[in-house]
């Protein structure tokens, strides 16, 4: 087999996985983003890499966004939104963040493979994305990819789908967003 064939197989797998996403869950997340005073985002590992890209695009939309753990991240308050990307929904550091946010009256949104996880129980909005992981208790899906790769990839693509929906609702375009892109690179 070749790298090109493997890549095509991954794309076909992700295309099939999109059918598992639920529009009503995604719409609740988009609504929560639009209602939030400030948005805080966090994830660990490869899920954290994907959510960093999402944070950047939300910033380009002109929203007040912060990546948890950065030195410039301010204090949360009621009316804010914490978005967590966690395939298992049980990552210890992210569970701790969710508990603190809940205590502070922050709305919590979770993108996960497990809607019965610890963080899902704390969240106001849960978006279940398909994927396969040895950390999951039950899962009917299989993947040609190792560990949580499919979840991380579908997360990144779903984040971009959310950005396109937000662009429509906010009247934004690539041209208006580029004006908010950094010029100090």
C-alpha positions as a LaTeX table, in Angstrom:
\begin{tabular}{lrrr}
\hline
Residue & $x$ (\AA) & $y$ (\AA) & $z$ (\AA) \\
\hline
Unk1 & 0.00 & 0.00 & 0.00 \\
Unk2 & 1.07 & 3.65 & $-0.29$ \\
Unk3 & 0.83 & 6.78 & 1.86 \\
Unk4 & $-1.53$ & 8.26 & $-0.72$ \\
Unk5 & $-3.86$ & 5.23 & $-0.42$ \\
Unk6 & $-3.77$ & 5.38 & 3.39 \\
Unk7 & $-4.63$ & 9.08 & 3.25 \\
Unk8 & $-7.56$ & 8.41 & 0.93 \\
Unk9 & $-8.79$ & 5.66 & 3.28 \\
Unk10 & $-8.61$ & 8.05 & 6.25 \\
Unk11 & $-10.62$ & 10.69 & 4.37 \\
Unk12 & $-13.27$ & 8.11 & 3.42 \\
Unk13 & $-13.48$ & 6.94 & 7.04 \\
Unk14 & $-13.93$ & 10.51 & 8.31 \\
Unk15 & $-16.58$ & 11.17 & 5.68 \\
Unk16 & $-18.56$ & 8.18 & 6.98 \\
Unk17 & $-18.04$ & 9.32 & 10.59 \\
Unk18 & $-19.63$ & 12.75 & 9.92 \\
Unk19 & $-23.01$ & 11.02 & 9.64 \\
Unk20 & $-22.81$ & 10.21 & 13.37 \\
Unk21 & $-22.76$ & 13.90 & 14.34 \\
Unk22 & $-26.05$ & 15.39 & 15.54 \\
Unk23 & $-27.14$ & 18.77 & 14.20 \\
Unk24 & $-29.05$ & 19.66 & 17.37 \\
Unk25 & $-25.93$ & 19.18 & 19.53 \\
Unk26 & $-23.83$ & 21.28 & 17.18 \\
Unk27 & $-26.52$ & 24.00 & 17.03 \\
Unk28 & $-26.55$ & 24.17 & 20.86 \\
Unk29 & $-22.80$ & 24.67 & 20.81 \\
Unk30 & $-22.99$ & 27.41 & 18.18 \\
Unk31 & $-25.72$ & 29.14 & 20.21 \\
Unk32 & $-23.61$ & 28.90 & 23.38 \\
Unk33 & $-20.65$ & 30.46 & 21.56 \\
Unk34 & $-22.78$ & 33.34 & 20.31 \\
Unk35 & $-24.24$ & 33.96 & 23.79 \\
Unk36 & $-20.93$ & 33.82 & 25.69 \\
Unk37 & $-19.31$ & 36.94 & 27.06 \\
Unk38 & $-15.87$ & 35.33 & 26.84 \\
Unk39 & $-14.85$ & 31.91 & 25.59 \\
Unk40 & $-12.17$ & 29.75 & 27.19 \\
Unk41 & $-10.89$ & 26.64 & 25.43 \\
Unk42 & $-8.86$ & 23.64 & 26.54 \\
Unk43 & $-7.82$ & 20.17 & 25.48 \\
Unk44 & $-4.92$ & 17.84 & 26.13 \\
Unk45 & $-2.65$ & 15.95 & 23.77 \\
Unk46 & $-3.68$ & 15.87 & 20.12 \\
Unk47 & $-7.19$ & 17.04 & 21.06 \\
Unk48 & $-5.48$ & 20.08 & 22.53 \\
Unk49 & $-3.70$ & 20.74 & 19.25 \\
Unk50 & $-7.04$ & 20.70 & 17.40 \\
Unk51 & $-8.70$ & 23.06 & 19.90 \\
Unk52 & $-5.80$ & 25.51 & 19.61 \\
Unk53 & $-6.64$ & 25.91 & 15.91 \\
Unk54 & $-10.30$ & 26.44 & 16.82 \\
Unk55 & $-9.31$ & 29.10 & 19.35 \\
Unk56 & $-7.41$ & 30.94 & 16.64 \\
Unk57 & $-10.35$ & 30.96 & 14.23 \\
Unk58 & $-12.76$ & 32.16 & 16.94 \\
Unk59 & $-10.34$ & 35.02 & 17.53 \\
Unk60 & $-10.40$ & 35.80 & 13.80 \\
Unk61 & $-14.19$ & 36.09 & 14.10 \\
Unk62 & $-13.67$ & 38.86 & 16.64 \\
Unk63 & $-14.87$ & 36.87 & 19.65 \\
Unk64 & $-13.30$ & 37.22 & 23.09 \\
Unk65 & $-11.32$ & 33.96 & 23.35 \\
Unk66 & $-8.64$ & 32.60 & 25.64 \\
Unk67 & $-6.64$ & 29.40 & 25.63 \\
Unk68 & $-6.57$ & 27.98 & 29.15 \\
Unk69 & $-3.03$ & 27.74 & 30.47 \\
Unk70 & $-1.64$ & 30.73 & 28.60 \\
Unk71 & $-0.16$ & 33.36 & 30.88 \\
Unk72 & $-2.49$ & 36.02 & 29.43 \\
Unk73 & $-5.64$ & 34.01 & 30.21 \\
Unk74 & $-7.93$ & 36.08 & 32.48 \\
Unk75 & $-10.26$ & 34.98 & 35.25 \\
Unk76 & $-13.61$ & 33.41 & 34.28 \\
Unk77 & $-16.98$ & 34.77 & 35.33 \\
Unk78 & $-20.64$ & 33.93 & 35.04 \\
Unk79 & $-21.76$ & 34.26 & 31.42 \\
Unk80 & $-18.50$ & 32.85 & 30.07 \\
Unk81 & $-18.14$ & 29.58 & 28.16 \\
Unk82 & $-15.51$ & 26.88 & 28.59 \\
Unk83 & $-15.15$ & 24.59 & 25.57 \\
Unk84 & $-13.27$ & 21.36 & 26.23 \\
Unk85 & $-12.14$ & 18.89 & 23.58 \\
Unk86 & $-11.62$ & 15.48 & 25.18 \\
Unk87 & $-12.19$ & 12.16 & 23.45 \\
Unk88 & $-12.55$ & 10.24 & 26.69 \\
Unk89 & $-14.05$ & 13.06 & 28.75 \\
Unk90 & $-12.02$ & 11.79 & 31.70 \\
Unk91 & $-8.62$ & 13.48 & 31.38 \\
Unk92 & $-7.76$ & 14.43 & 34.95 \\
Unk93 & $-6.55$ & 17.98 & 34.25 \\
Unk94 & $-9.64$ & 18.72 & 32.13 \\
Unk95 & $-12.00$ & 17.27 & 34.75 \\
Unk96 & $-10.42$ & 19.66 & 37.25 \\
Unk97 & $-10.95$ & 22.61 & 34.89 \\
Unk98 & $-14.58$ & 21.66 & 34.34 \\
Unk99 & $-15.23$ & 21.40 & 38.08 \\
Unk100 & $-13.69$ & 24.82 & 38.71 \\
Unk101 & $-15.65$ & 26.37 & 35.82 \\
Unk102 & $-18.91$ & 24.84 & 37.08 \\
Unk103 & $-18.23$ & 26.26 & 40.55 \\
Unk104 & $-17.68$ & 29.71 & 38.98 \\
Unk105 & $-20.97$ & 29.62 & 37.07 \\
Unk106 & $-19.29$ & 29.19 & 33.68 \\
Unk107 & $-21.21$ & 27.32 & 30.97 \\
Unk108 & $-19.34$ & 24.19 & 29.92 \\
Unk109 & $-19.35$ & 22.65 & 26.45 \\
Unk110 & $-17.65$ & 19.34 & 25.71 \\
Unk111 & $-16.73$ & 17.70 & 22.42 \\
Unk112 & $-16.16$ & 14.03 & 23.19 \\
Unk113 & $-16.66$ & 10.43 & 22.15 \\
Unk114 & $-18.36$ & 9.58 & 25.47 \\
Unk115 & $-21.55$ & 11.37 & 26.50 \\
Unk116 & $-21.52$ & 9.52 & 29.85 \\
Unk117 & $-18.06$ & 10.66 & 30.92 \\
Unk118 & $-17.09$ & 12.67 & 34.00 \\
Unk119 & $-16.85$ & 15.94 & 32.06 \\
Unk120 & $-20.08$ & 15.21 & 30.16 \\
Unk121 & $-21.87$ & 14.98 & 33.52 \\
Unk122 & $-20.61$ & 18.49 & 34.35 \\
Unk123 & $-21.28$ & 20.00 & 30.92 \\
Unk124 & $-24.23$ & 22.10 & 29.81 \\
Unk125 & $-23.63$ & 21.26 & 26.15 \\
Unk126 & $-22.26$ & 17.93 & 24.95 \\
Unk127 & $-21.36$ & 17.23 & 21.33 \\
Unk128 & $-20.58$ & 13.59 & 20.64 \\
Unk129 & $-18.11$ & 13.07 & 17.83 \\
Unk130 & $-17.34$ & 9.61 & 16.48 \\
Unk131 & $-14.06$ & 7.96 & 17.13 \\
Unk132 & $-12.37$ & 4.91 & 18.54 \\
Unk133 & $-10.25$ & 4.77 & 21.66 \\
Unk134 & $-9.10$ & 2.10 & 24.08 \\
Unk135 & $-10.29$ & 4.47 & 26.85 \\
Unk136 & $-13.96$ & 4.08 & 25.81 \\
Unk137 & $-16.12$ & 1.62 & 27.72 \\
Unk138 & $-18.43$ & 0.89 & 24.80 \\
Unk139 & $-18.16$ & 1.77 & 21.16 \\
Unk140 & $-19.64$ & 0.16 & 18.06 \\
Unk141 & $-17.22$ & 1.89 & 15.71 \\
Unk142 & $-13.99$ & 0.60 & 14.30 \\
Unk143 & $-11.22$ & 2.59 & 12.72 \\
Unk144 & $-8.30$ & 1.86 & 10.47 \\
Unk145 & $-6.34$ & 4.37 & 12.54 \\
Unk146 & $-4.65$ & 3.90 & 15.90 \\
Unk147 & $-5.99$ & 5.13 & 19.23 \\
Unk148 & $-7.93$ & 8.42 & 19.04 \\
Unk149 & $-6.68$ & 9.66 & 15.67 \\
Unk150 & $-10.11$ & 9.65 & 14.00 \\
Unk151 & $-11.64$ & 11.64 & 16.88 \\
Unk152 & $-8.88$ & 14.23 & 16.76 \\
Unk153 & $-9.22$ & 14.62 & 12.99 \\
Unk154 & $-13.02$ & 14.84 & 13.01 \\
Unk155 & $-12.71$ & 17.37 & 15.84 \\
Unk156 & $-10.49$ & 19.62 & 13.76 \\
Unk157 & $-12.85$ & 19.40 & 10.78 \\
Unk158 & $-15.94$ & 19.92 & 12.95 \\
Unk159 & $-14.36$ & 22.99 & 14.51 \\
Unk160 & $-13.93$ & 24.39 & 11.00 \\
Unk161 & $-17.57$ & 23.52 & 10.22 \\
Unk162 & $-18.61$ & 25.44 & 13.34 \\
Unk163 & $-16.54$ & 28.41 & 12.15 \\
Unk164 & $-18.34$ & 28.39 & 8.79 \\
Unk165 & $-21.72$ & 28.32 & 10.59 \\
Unk166 & $-20.64$ & 31.18 & 12.85 \\
Unk167 & $-19.44$ & 33.15 & 9.81 \\
Unk168 & $-22.91$ & 32.83 & 8.26 \\
Unk169 & $-24.72$ & 33.83 & 11.46 \\
Unk170 & $-22.37$ & 36.73 & 12.19 \\
Unk171 & $-22.12$ & 38.05 & 8.64 \\
Unk172 & $-18.36$ & 37.45 & 8.54 \\
Unk173 & $-16.23$ & 36.58 & 5.52 \\
Unk174 & $-12.67$ & 35.49 & 5.00 \\
Unk175 & $-11.91$ & 39.10 & 4.08 \\
Unk176 & $-13.32$ & 40.51 & 7.33 \\
Unk177 & $-11.59$ & 37.81 & 9.37 \\
Unk178 & $-8.15$ & 38.36 & 7.83 \\
Unk179 & $-8.22$ & 41.88 & 9.29 \\
Unk180 & $-7.98$ & 40.21 & 12.73 \\
Unk181 & $-5.13$ & 37.88 & 11.72 \\
Unk182 & $-1.84$ & 38.60 & 13.44 \\
Unk183 & 0.63 & 40.81 & 11.67 \\
Unk184 & 3.48 & 39.94 & 14.05 \\
Unk185 & 4.68 & 36.62 & 12.64 \\
\hline
\end{tabular}
